[in-house]
Amino acid sequence: MKYLTTSLVAVLGLLVAGCSASPSATCSDSLKIQCEKIHECTEDKTTDADADGTPDFEEMFGASASDCETMLDDGYTVDFGGTTITIDGANCADVTKDNACPEATPNYDAGAAKDCMNGYDDQTCAEFNDSSTAAPAACADVCTA
């Protein structure tokens, strides 16, 4: 279930990068783009858990892109073969310029965030699903020291 782990890492890593000026709207835009890509670019949307106990597609990303956005914003718990994992929600409504970036790189650049998410939005499904695809260059400038 490579798509589950690869896509989840991509989503969680981009929650503060997006297409709007405010960090809260940026967060929401990020969830929208990532969930649309996940649903568009995942061919195997298996609805039965694998024999190895990993969750199915809908448990991880919802039945629709809209469901996915809600799940990733609110957070959820999923069982990975007997191990319960809690996915913390992005809580986009609570994201501000003061908390959008980590402490080590606290300076948020809305223009870089827009360019970053445009780069992800422009990716083909092959690029999106390939874990070796580099992040768009602008993503490195979203949060700086």
C-alpha positions, -999 to 999 in steps of 0.1 A, spaced: 0 0 0 28 24 -10 2 50 -22 -12 52 13 21 60 31 36 81 3 5 102 -2 -1 106 35 34 119 40 30 143 11 -3 157 25 10 161 61 42 177 49 23 204 29 -4 215 53 10 250 55 19 255 19 -9 267 -4 -25 291 -28 -39 319 -7 -24 349 12 -36 340 47 -20 309 63 -54 296 73 -67 298 37 -34 284 25 -38 254 48 -73 248 34 -61 252 -2 -33 227 5 -57 201 18 -79 206 -12 -51 202 -38 -35 172 -20 -68 154 -16 -79 160 -51 -45 147 -63 -48 116 -40 -82 108 -53 -74 116 -90 -41 98 -90 -48 66 -70 -58 38 -93 -62 12 -66 -89 25 -42 -92 -9 -25 -121 -8 0 -110 -39 19 -81 -38 43 -51 -57 31 -43 -91 46 -13 -75 63 -37 -53 84 -30 -20 67 -61 2 63 -79 6 30 -80 37 9 -112 51 23 -100 47 59 -70 68 50 -84 93 25 -122 92 26 -147 82 -1 -142 116 -19 -117 144 -20 -141 164 2 -142 137 28 -104 136 27 -102 173 33 -124 170 64 -105 140 77 -71 157 74 -84 189 88 -101 173 118 -77 144 124 -85 107 127 -74 74 141 -66 44 120 -54 8 127 -23 -4 111 -23 -42 117 -30 -39 154 -11 -6 159 -34 24 163 -21 56 147 -36 90 153 -33 115 125 -34 149 140 -57 173 122 -44 204 104 -70 225 121 -67 251 93 -91 275 109 -66 279 137 -35 284 115 -21 320 117 11 337 105 24 332 140 20 294 140 21 284 104 58 276 104 80 257 128 100 275 155 133 270 137 120 286 105 93 310 117 90 334 87 61 326 65 62 337 28 27 337 12 41 342 -23 64 311 -20 34 292 -6 14 300 -36 42 290 -60 48 258 -40 12 247 -43 10 257 -79 39 234 -85 22 205 -68 -11 213 -86 8 212 -119 23 177 -113 12 148 -133 -2 118 -115 31 99 -123 51 127 -107 27 130 -77 28 92 -70 66 90 -74 82 94 -39 115 104 -56 99 135 -73 114 166 -58 92 192 -42 88 224 -63 117 247 -55 95 274 -40 85 250 -12 119 255 4 111 292 8 76 290 24 91 289 60 125 305 65 148 315 94 
